[in-house]
Amino acid sequence: MSKRDDFGSSFIEPISRRHKKDSFESGQPSLDYYLKKQASQDVKRKVAVTYAAIDGRKHVIGYYTLSSFSIRLPELPAATIKRLPKYPQIPATLLGRLAVDESHQGTGLGEHLLMDALARALRAASEIASYAVVVDAVDGRAIDFYERYNFVQFPDNGQRLFLPMSIIAKAFSDPAI
Ligand SMILES: CC(C)(COP(=O)(O)OP(=O)(O)OC[C@H]1O[C@@H](n2cnc3c(N)ncnc32)[C@H](O)[C@@H]1OP(=O)(O)O)[C@@H](O)C(=O)NCCC(=O)NCCS
């Protein structure tokens, strides 16, 4: 895992009506549609929180969503199952979506948003237990992106990957990882 720090975290904040979303284009229409049409409703209904990276003119230049989640134990790799209690479901945190506006892709913002999401998930897990952060990748390129940060694919669903909270905790306590 690596953590570039080119961006102050102060401009990542929960999405609100003050933010301008209409020009957001990530190259993935479903992720653009979600930001423009669905994100605020999901916040209102308490099913997902959207955190947005905002530029000086209040335009959203990137975002991610977080929700509580549970993993059915048999979905995890056998080696992971061995180390877990035999509960039918294991608590987790879902990083459901992550996208960066095309004008800012390749500048480190995607990594910065991912690190912000992992740090936030780790803080929350100290109060409400979560075994791992789970991500849903939109396509093969997104899978490659998450694998760079040590996310592991679920055996029977390659679009879904996870990173144990214990590894996230180690990474944030030891900057060399
Ligand atoms: C995937 C995405 C979030 C990456 O954001 P980004 O700002 O372009 O990425 P960064 O500039 O932070 O790149 C961080 C590192 O990941 C690498 N990287 C970026 N996209 C990658 C990809 N698709 N596959 C593999 N590596 C990737 C970069 O080369 C960089 O590595 P480096 O530090 O060695 O140069 C962005 O391209 C995007 O929004 N894509 C469309 C939506 C999407 O696919 N979302 C993914 C989750 S659903």
The ligand as an ORCA input file, in Angstrom:
! r2SCAN-3c Opt
* xyz 0 1
  C      -9.849      4.100    -11.216
  C      -9.738      5.587    -10.832
  C     -10.576      5.845     -9.590
  C      -8.263      5.883    -10.537
  O      -8.141      7.238    -10.182
  P      -6.909      8.122    -10.683
  O      -6.972      9.439    -10.024
  O      -6.885      8.119    -12.173
  O      -5.680      7.254    -10.166
  P      -4.341      7.812     -9.479
  O      -3.804      8.929    -10.317
  O      -4.579      8.071     -8.056
  O      -3.408      6.550     -9.629
  C      -2.837      5.903     -8.523
  C      -1.992      4.775     -9.040
  O      -2.853      3.786     -9.612
  C      -2.507      3.572    -10.980
  N      -3.755      3.344    -11.692
  C      -4.716      4.246    -11.964
  N      -5.745      3.638    -12.591
  C      -5.399      2.332    -12.684
  C      -6.024      1.198    -13.242
  N      -7.231      1.256    -13.798
  N      -5.370      0.017    -13.177
  C      -4.168     -0.096    -12.599
  N      -3.521      0.955    -12.057
  C      -4.132      2.145    -12.110
  C      -1.787      4.828    -11.422
  O      -0.896      4.568    -12.490
  C      -1.054      5.223    -10.164
  O       0.136      4.464    -10.034
  P       1.560      5.188     -9.869
  O       1.479      5.862     -8.514
  O       2.531      4.062     -9.912
  O       1.654      6.137    -10.985
  C     -10.188      6.519    -11.995
  O      -9.427      6.232    -13.140
  C     -11.664      6.417    -12.352
  O     -12.490      7.111    -11.780
  N     -12.026      5.554    -13.316
  C     -13.407      5.385    -13.733
  C     -14.256      4.774    -12.627
  C     -13.662      3.520    -12.022
  O     -13.146      2.654    -12.723
  N     -13.740      3.397    -10.684
  C     -13.094      2.269     -9.989
  C     -13.867      1.727     -8.881
  S     -15.546      1.265     -9.194
*
